[in-house]
Amino acid sequence: KGEGRGKAPKEEFSFMGSGVSSERRGELGVEQISWELRQVRDRGGKTVVTAGPVVVHTGGAQHLSYLIREGYVQALLGGNAIAVHDLEQAMMGTSLGVDMTRGVPVSGGHRHHLKVINTVRRHGSIAAVVEKGLVPSGIFYECVQRQIPFSLAGSIRDDGPLPDTEMNLVAAQGRYAELLQGADMILMLSSMLHSIGVGNMTPSGVKMVCVDINPAVVTKLADRGSIESVGVVTDVGLFLSLLVKQLEKLTAPMSLV
C-alpha cells in the first residue's frame, strides 16, 4: 500500500549495523552533533548537559566551560562529585589529587577535595566562593558568571556534601524536571546514574546525545531516548575537545584563498 515506499529493506543480518559501536570514526558523529548544537543555540533553543566527574578527570572541564561561556548550554545537571572536582581543579590544580598538568598524583592530593568542600561549606555556596574570587575558572565558575542554572543531586556516597547539593531525592528530581522543561537537546557526558534518571523523565522528541567510553552504558542510555538520539562510544574528554574544535570551525570566518 505504499507504506514502505522509498525505504530500504531491513537486512536480517548486516555488518557494522549496530547503532552503537567503538569501531567507528568519532569525528563524524562530532561534526553532526556540533552542527545541531550550533543550530539550537542560534535559534534560541535550550540545551541541557548532564555530566559526571569523569569530565574533569579526563581534562574536559575547560571544554565544557567553553560551551557554557559561548552560550551552548542553558542548564547543567549532575551530582556532588562533578562540582567538587571541578572546584578542586580550579582552586588546587588537581582532580582526585592528580596534577592536571603533569598527570601524576601530588603529595597530600587525596585530601584536596575535602579541603575544597570545607571551603565552600564555610562560605555557604558555590556562588559565594566564585564571587569572592576563590574560584578563578571552571565549569561552575562559568555557570555562576553566566547565570546558568544547575542542579546537583546527592547520593549516599557523596563526600561533604557541598551546600548546593540537594540530598532530598524527591526535591532533586523535581529540580531536574524543572530544568529539563523545554529542552531541545540533552548532552549526557559520562554519568550513567544521572543520565538514566534524566532519560527516564525526558519526553519523546528531545534529541539525546549519550557519550561514554563503555558501549553498554551508551546503549542503555540511547535506548531511553527518541529515535533521533545518538550514542558515541569514546573518552568524554576527547569528545569535548573535538566538539569545541568543530564549533570553532563553524564560527570562524571563512578564509579566502
Buried (B, 14 or more C-beta within 10 A) or exposed (E): EEEEEEEEEEEEEEEEEEEBEEEBEBEEBBBEBBEBBBEBBEEEBBBBBBBBBBBBBBBBBBBBBBBBBBEBBBBBBBBBBBBBBBBBBBBBBBBBBBBBEEEEEBEEBEEBBEEBBEBBBEBEBBBBBBEEEBBEBBBBBBBBBEEBEBBBBBBEEBEBBBBBBBBEEEEBBEBBEEBBEEBBBBBBBBBBEBBBBBBEEBEEEBBBBBBBBEBEBBBBBBEBBEEEBBBBBBBBBBBBBBBBEBBEEEEEEEEEE
